[in-house]
Structures are given as C-alpha cells and as structure tokens.
Amino acid sequence: MMAKKILRPDAKGRICLGSLTKGVSGYKAIMNESTKEITLKPYAEVQLREKWLFENEQALSSIKKGLEQSSRKETIYKGSFAKYADEDK
C-alpha cells in the first residue's frame, strides 16, 4: 500500500516527515532535475562494531541460518558460555 500525504515546507524550506520516519535512521534523497520530483530512499544504520557482520557474507549467512534454526526449535543446548563473555565490551 502506498501512503499519500501532502507535506508543506516551512519558511526555511524544511519538510517534517513525522511518523513516516518510524524505524528509519536516514534517507538518501534523489532529485529528478527535469521533473523536480524528489525520491527518498530509507535506510537504517548499524553500529560500527556490528558493521563487519554485514560486510562478511559467510558470517551473515551463518547467523541467518542459526536464527532460522532457532525459530524452528532446531537447537542443541551446549551449556553456558558465560565464562567466555568479555565484560569490557
């Protein structure tokens, strides 16, 4: 479903998107010079310390597989891993 809403710029040319931005950390703005049409492409940022995961295809695939298995209750309890936790991070 496509939401349609009239948005009017304020005196400084700013447009408030309000609740339309829920779950979005930023937008890439693309303007068609001939039509003056502006397209906003939403994106969500990740923390720098988690960025590596999205850049490592093999690790991300492994995480996704584990989440799928977990959702299907296909897990094996291997005990606590608390002794390996790094409290400084």
One Martini backbone bead per residue (centre of mass of N, CA, C, O) as a GRO file, in nm:
protein
   89
    1MET     BB    1   0.098   0.035   0.021
    2MET     BB    2   0.039   0.377  -0.055
    3ALA     BB    3   0.129   0.673   0.084
    4LYS     BB    4  -0.055   0.981   0.102
    5LYS     BB    5   0.092   1.315   0.146
    6ILE     BB    6   0.081   1.644   0.237
    7LEU     BB    7   0.371   1.853   0.221
    8ARG     BB    8   0.493   2.149   0.385
    9PRO     BB    9   0.700   2.395   0.383
   10ASP     BB   10   0.872   2.600   0.551
   11ALA     BB   11   1.043   2.900   0.561
   12LYS     BB   12   1.320   2.704   0.520
   13GLY     BB   13   1.225   2.433   0.347
   14ARG     BB   14   1.109   2.236   0.547
   15ILE     BB   15   1.022   1.886   0.604
   16CYS     BB   16   0.793   1.702   0.790
   17LEU     BB   17   0.757   1.345   0.846
   18GLY     BB   18   0.735   1.214   1.109
   19SER     BB   19   0.588   0.899   1.122
   20LEU     BB   20   0.734   0.812   0.847
   21THR     BB   21   1.025   0.751   1.017
   22LYS     BB   22   0.978   0.488   1.134
   23GLY     BB   23   1.279   0.299   1.155
   24VAL     BB   24   1.454   0.544   1.048
   25SER     BB   25   1.786   0.700   1.006
   26GLY     BB   26   1.758   0.762   0.688
   27TYR     BB   27   1.809   0.943   0.370
   28LYS     BB   28   1.804   0.923   0.023
   29ALA     BB   29   1.826   1.185  -0.206
   30ILE     BB   30   1.637   1.215  -0.517
   31MET     BB   31   1.663   1.431  -0.806
   32ASN     BB   32   1.466   1.532  -1.070
   33GLU     BB   33   1.542   1.788  -1.273
   34SER     BB   34   1.294   1.794  -1.477
   35THR     BB   35   1.051   1.738  -1.241
   36LYS     BB   36   1.131   1.782  -0.927
   37GLU     BB   37   1.148   1.502  -0.818
   38ILE     BB   38   1.144   1.343  -0.495
   39THR     BB   39   1.339   1.077  -0.360
   40LEU     BB   40   1.312   0.858  -0.077
   41LYS     BB   41   1.561   0.644   0.066
   42PRO     BB   42   1.564   0.423   0.303
   43TYR     BB   43   1.766   0.375   0.608
   44ALA     BB   44   1.975   0.169   0.820
   45GLU     BB   45   2.182   0.179   1.076
   46VAL     BB   46   2.490   0.061   1.207
   47GLN     BB   47   2.706  -0.027   1.413
   48LEU     BB   48   3.040  -0.037   1.385
   49ARG     BB   49   3.077  -0.314   1.549
   50GLU     BB   50   2.858  -0.454   1.325
   51LYS     BB   51   2.953  -0.412   1.024
   52TRP     BB   52   3.119  -0.669   0.957
   53LEU     BB   53   2.878  -0.863   0.920
   54PHE     BB   54   2.766  -0.718   0.650
   55GLU     BB   55   3.063  -0.776   0.505
   56ASN     BB   56   3.023  -1.091   0.589
   57GLU     BB   57   2.874  -1.333   0.420
   58GLN     BB   58   2.930  -1.590   0.588
   59ALA     BB   59   2.845  -1.485   0.869
   60LEU     BB   60   2.557  -1.393   0.793
   61SER     BB   61   2.457  -1.670   0.697
   62SER     BB   62   2.500  -1.813   0.969
   63ILE     BB   63   2.309  -1.639   1.136
   64LYS     BB   64   2.052  -1.688   0.970
   65LYS     BB   65   2.049  -1.993   1.009
   66GLY     BB   66   2.031  -1.990   1.320
   67LEU     BB   67   1.761  -1.833   1.335
   68GLU     BB   68   1.594  -2.038   1.179
   69GLN     BB   69   1.646  -2.279   1.367
   70SER     BB   70   1.536  -2.145   1.622
   71SER     BB   71   1.241  -2.097   1.514
   72ARG     BB   72   1.227  -2.434   1.483
   73LYS     BB   73   1.371  -2.571   1.733
   74GLU     BB   74   1.690  -2.642   1.620
   75THR     BB   75   1.840  -2.705   1.906
   76ILE     BB   76   2.147  -2.725   2.112
   77TYR     BB   77   2.253  -2.763   2.425
   78LYS     BB   78   2.596  -2.639   2.542
   79GLY     BB   79   2.572  -2.449   2.757
   80SER     BB   80   2.760  -2.220   2.908
   81PHE     BB   81   2.934  -1.900   2.793
   82ALA     BB   82   3.016  -1.698   3.025
   83LYS     BB   83   3.335  -1.741   3.040
   84TYR     BB   84   3.365  -1.582   2.743
   85ALA     BB   85   3.287  -1.320   2.841
   86ASP     BB   86   3.328  -0.968   2.777
   87GLU     BB   87   3.287  -0.711   3.005
   88ASP     BB   88   3.423  -0.458   2.833
   89LYS     BB   89   3.194  -0.450   2.579
   0.00000   0.00000   0.00000
